[in-house]
Amino acid sequence: MSEFWLISAPGDKENLQALERMNTVTAKSNLSYNTKFTIPDFKVGTLDSLVGLSDELAKLDIFAESLIRRMAQSVVEVMEDAKGKVQENLLANGVDLTSFVTHFEWDMAKYPAKQPLVSVVDTLAKQLAQIETDLKSRTAAYNTLKTNLENLEKKSMGNLFTRTLSDIVSKEDFVLDSEYLITLLVIVPKLIAEDKEGGLFTVTLFRKVIDDFKTKAKENKFTVREFYYDEKEIKREREEMTRLLSDKKQQYGPLLRWLKVNFSEAFIAWIHIKALRVFVESVLRYGLPVNFQAVLLQPHKKSCTKRLREVLNSVFRHLDEVAAASILDASVEIPGLQLSTQDYFPYVYFHIDLSLLD
């Protein structure tokens, strides 16, 4: 499964034993694969500032996940015919996303733990905001190009009644620059195999009888296409098509490379945000001095999640009896808690979903 549960419990002897019990039961029952999730010690500051950071991190978490999902979708759209190779372009630090999460290490160079927490969060927020700004401008330019190209290509598709005829006819099919004569293009239903809707014919006639001819053609269910041979316009369209194809080819490589590099950066930032959320919530929940253990659980299958949740609630029930009871009875309200009871457990819990293309 591409789903992870990031949890934490106090780091005292009793709760470390509880974590061991959890590991034993989940391994024995084949419920999940568990690994320690190492989070550095940060400068805590005041509890008031942590409450504010908790709200800010929650919003940043949502924003970061939304951003990487949009970037993943952009990779799909850019790759078009090579969609089967999308996953190999969605990596973090050169490894697949599951490996990155299960072997997570805090990047001290990029996000120094010695800085105040608020500074670390600010760095992450600015980095993600810049990536989003660049994503919008780069994909907008490429999508405009792609749309213009698709519109031109659509003109040469469809049946004889709707498609452009400039790539079917040639100059030799027309009487041009005549004062008295004009060549019309007429579609006669199902006469030749060129088009299942009908065949295309040229009819050269005197200009003064155009209206009469169109009337008679309509009576016989022939369609006169409003097409006048313009060599300059045809040349312009072909040059435009060539230019758009060339521009798209030139932009494809740089855009895909940018998406790969910045998807990785945004994903890495997102997992750092998850780590920060665990740290902040653990300090708020378990108090000072900072002493907790974070663990990453990967449920083996969807059918295991209910049983896994029951094991966790049983093992950590002592941390918050009210919360544990409320999981069994949704009518129990937890005083001062803004989250719904479905989101709150006796232990700190955050969800990571790597199904970015679903």
N, C-alpha and C positions, 0 to 999 in steps of 0.2 A: 504493500500500500504506500501511497505517496502522502500519507497523513502522519503527523507527529504530534505528540502531547508533551509540552515543556512544563514540568512541574517543579515545585520546590517544597522542602520541609525544613524545620529548624535543624541546626547542626549539632544538637546536644546528643548525649548517649542514647536516650530513650528513642529519639526520632531517627537516629542513624540505624538503630536496630529495626525500627519500623520499615525503613527503606530496604534493609536486607530482607525482611519478611516479604515485602512487595516483590523484590527481585526473584526470590525463591518461588513464590506462588505463580508469578507471571511466566517464569521459565518452565516450571513443572507443567503448567496448564497450556503452554505454548500460546500465550495471549499476546505477548509483545517482546520486542527486542529493546533492551534498556542500556543506555550508556550515560556516564557522568557528563554533565554539561558545565564546563568550567567558566566561571565569570570572575573577572578580577575585582579586587576591593577598590571601590571608588570613594571620593570625598563626599560624605553624606550631606553635610550642611544641616539645615534645620528640617524638622518634620513637616513644617508648613510648606517649605519649598518643595519637599518630596511630593506632597499632595498635589501641588500645582503641576509638577513634572509628570505625575501619573496621568493626569488629564491630557497633557500635551503629547505624551508618548502614545496614548491610546489613539489620538487623532493622526499622529504621524505614522503609526502602524497601519491604519486603514489606507492612508494616502500612499505609502510605500507599496503595499500589496496591489492596490489599484494600478499604480504606475508599472510595476513589473508585468502585470497581466496585459496591460495595453502594449507594452514593449514586445511581449511574447506574441501577441496577435499581429503586431506590425511585422515581425519576422515571418509569420505565416503568409501575410499578404504580399510581402516583397519577394519571397521565394517562389510563389505561384506554383509552377510545374514541379518543383522539387520539394513539395510539402512533406514527403517521407523523411527528409533529412533535417527537419526543423529542430528536433530534440538535440541533435549533436551540435547545434548552434546556440542552445540555451544552457550555457555552462557558467559556473562560478569559480573563478581562479583556475580555470582550465580543467575542472573536474565536474562530474555530474552533480546535480543539486542535492540528491540524497547523500552522496559522499561528503559534500561540503558541510551539510547540516550535522551529520553524525560525527564528523571530525572537526567541529568548529573550534577555532582558536581566536581569541580577541586580537584584533590588529592594533597593537600598541603604537605603531608608527603613525597610522592614519588617525586613530582616535585615542590619544594618550589618556590613560586611566588616572594620571596624576592631576589632570585638569578638573575643575569643578564639573559636576554632572551637567549643569545647565549649559556649559560650554560644549561638552561632548554632544548633547542633544541639538544644540544650535548648529554645530558643524554638519551633523547628519541631515538636518532639515534643509540647510542651504545647498548641500550637495544634491539632494533629491529634487529640490525646486529647480536647480540649474539643468539637471538631466531632463526634467519634464519640459522646460522651456525649449531646449534644443530638440527634443523629440517632436514637439508640435511643429516647429519651423521646418525641420528636415523632412518629416513625413508629409507635411502639407505641400511642399514643393514637389515631392515625388508623386504624390497622389494626383496633383493637378496635371502633371505630365502624363501620368497613366490614363487619366480620364480623357484628356484630349486625344490621346492615341486610340483609345477604345472607341471614341466617337467617330474618328476617321475610319477605323476598321469596320465599324458597324455599317457605314455607308456602302461598303463593298460586299455586304452580306445580305441575305434575304432574297426575295424573288424579283423578277423583272419589273414588278409594279412599284417596288419601293427602293431598290438598291440604286447606287450610282451606275451610270452606264459608260462613264468615261474610260473604264478599263476594258470595255467590251468592243466599243466602236473605234474606228480610226478616221483620220482626216479624209481618206479616200472614199468613205461611205457617204460623204455629204457633198452637195453642191453648195459652195461657199461664195460669198461676195457677189451674188447675182441680184440684179435689180428686180427680176420677175419671178425667179424660181426659188423654192425653199425645200429642204429635205426634212421630213418629219419621221419620227420613230414610232412605229405602231406595234403593239403586242396583240397577236392573234392567238386566241385560246387553243392550247393543246394541238399544235400542228407539227411541231418538231420536238426532238428529244432534248433540246438545249436547256429547257426549263420545264418542270412538271406543270407549271401554270400556263405555259404557252410559248410561242416563238416570237422573236424580235425581227421586225422587217423595216427597211428604209423605204419611204415613199417620197418621190420627188414630184412636186406639183407647182402650179402657179400660185403665187402669194394671194391673189384675189379670191381663190376658192378654198382657202384654209378653213373658214367657218363652215362652209357646206360639207367639206370632207369630214370634219370632226363630227358633225351631226350624223352623217351617214355611217361613220365608223361606230358611233355610239349605238345606233339602231341595230348594227350587226354584232354588237358586243365586242368590238375591237377597242383597245385602249390606246389613245395617243398620249405618249409621254411628253411632258413639257421639258424638252432637252434641246439645247442649242450648243453646237460644238464651238468651244472656246479654247483654243490651243494654250493660251496663256494661263487660263484658270486651271486646266488639266495639269499643266506643268507645275503650277504653284502647289496644287494638292499633292502631287507626287513628291515634290521637294520637301513639303511639310511633313509628309509621312516618313521620309528618309531621315529628316532632322530629328523628329520625335523618337524614332527608333534608336538613333545614335545617342541622343541625350539620355534616354532611359538606360541604355547599355552602360553609358559612362557613369551614371548616378548609382546604378545597382550595386556595384562592388563597394564603393565608399560608404553607402548607406547601410549595407548589410554588416560591414566591418564595425561601423559606429554602433549599430544596434547590439552586436555581440559583446563589444567591450563595455558599453554602458548598461546593458542588461546585467552583466556580471557585477558591475559596480553597484547598481541599484539593489540587486538581490543580496549582495554581501551587507550592504547598509541595512536592509530589512531584517536580516538575522541578528545584526548587532542591536537593532531596536528591540527585538524580542528579548535579547539578553538583558538589556537595560530595564525592560518592563518587569522581568523576573526579579532583578535586583531591587528596584524601587518598591514593588509590591511586597517582596519578602521582608524588607526593612519596615515597611508600614504595618505589615501583618504580624511579624514576629518580634519587632522592636530592636533596640540597641543593647549591647554592641552587635555589629553585623555578624551573624553566625547562622548560615543556612547551607543546604546542599541542593543544587539543581540537578535534575535528571531528565534526560530526553527519552521518551518512550515512542516506539514505532509499533502500533498495533499490527498484528500479522494479517488480519482480514477484517472486513467490515463487520462480519458477524461476531467478532470478538469484542467489539467496543463496549457493548452493554455489560458483559461479564467483567471486563477490565475496569470499568468505572465502579462496579460493585466492590471489586477487590481494593481499589484505592480508597473508596469511601469507608470501607471496613477498617483498613490499616491505619488511616489517619483521622478516624472519627473523633479521637480524643482532642484534636486541635481545635475543633469548633463543633460542639454537640448540636447547637441550634442549626448550623448549616447542614450538618449530616442528616438531621431529622427532616429538614425542609426538602431535601432531595427525595425523600420518601413521601413527604406530604407537601405538595405545592402551595397549600393554603397558609403555611407558616411564613410569617414575614420576618425578615432579619432587620432589626432596628438600624436605621441610618445607612442602609445599603441601597445604592441606586440601581445596581444591576438586577436583572431578573434572576430568580433562583436557579434557572437552567445554566446560568453563567458562573455561578458562585459555588465553590466547593470548600471543604475544610482545609485544603492545601492550596497554594498558589498554582494556577493553571492557565496556560496559554496554548492556543491551537495553531499549528503550522500546516497549511495545505499546499502541496507542491503540484496539484493538478491545475496548472496554469492555463491550459488550453481547453478546459471543459466549459 
